[in-house]
Amino acid sequence: MSEKDSELHHECVNRFIALANAMKDEKIDINIVNAGLMTAAGLYATYVAGGNDGGLTESGVDKVSEVFCNELKRIQVIKKEAAAR
């Protein structure tokens, strides 16, 4: 990922978190906010991989799941390193 793309990625992440926090501050249960974000991410990933009219094949679901799983693992490494400092 280029430095510019990395900066845009970070900005997008921060905007999604700010929106989630705004919903939490509106007294929406964080579990509902989380579920909504996950559903939105799944819908958008389906759009990116399959287009607006299509859905994912089983292998497409596996590929998107693997990307999400790898990102979650990467985040956990970062959080554990930060906690150790």
N, C-alpha and C positions, 0 to 999 in steps of 0.2 A: 504494500500500500504506500502510495506516495505521501510525502509530508503534508501536502495540501489535503489529500483524501483523509489522512489521519486526523487532521484538524477538523474537517467537516464531520467525520464520524464522531469525534468527541463532542462537537456542538450538538449533533442530533441526539446523542445519548443524554446530554444535559437537558435538552428541551423535553424529551420524553419523561425524564425523572421529574422535572419541574411540573409538568402536566399531572403526573401521578401524585405528586405531593399536593398540588392544588385540589385534586379530587379528595385526597385524604383530609385536607383542611376543610372540605365541605362536608365532613363527617361521613364519607363513604368508607365502608369497611375496607381495610387494606387488602384483605383476601379477595374482595370483589374487584378492586382496582387491579390487582395482580392478574386475576383471571381475565379481565378485560384487555389488559396489555398483551397477555399471551394469545388470546383469541385474535386480536388485531395483528400481532406479529405473524401468526399462522395464516391469516387471510392474506396479508401482504406478501408473505413468502410464496404462497400459492399463486398469487398474481404474477410475481416476478418470474417464477419458474414455469408457470403454465399459461400465462396470459389471462386476459380478463374473462374469457369464455370457457376456459378449460379448468380441469382439476389435475391433481397429481396422480400418477400411477403409484403402485405400491413402492417401486424403486425410487420414485420421486419423493415420496414421504420419508423413506429411509435416508435419502441424501439430505433433505432439509433437517431431519432429526439429528443426523450426524453433525451437521454444521452447528446447530444449536447446542448440542452436547459438548462439542469441542470449545465453543465460546464460554459455556458455563464452567468448564474445567479451567480454562485460561483465567477467568475472573476469580475463581477460588484460589489459584496460585498467587495472584496479585494480592488478594485480601489477606491470605496467610502470611505473605512476606511483609505486608504493611503492619499486621498485628505483632509480628515478631520484633519490629523496630521499636 
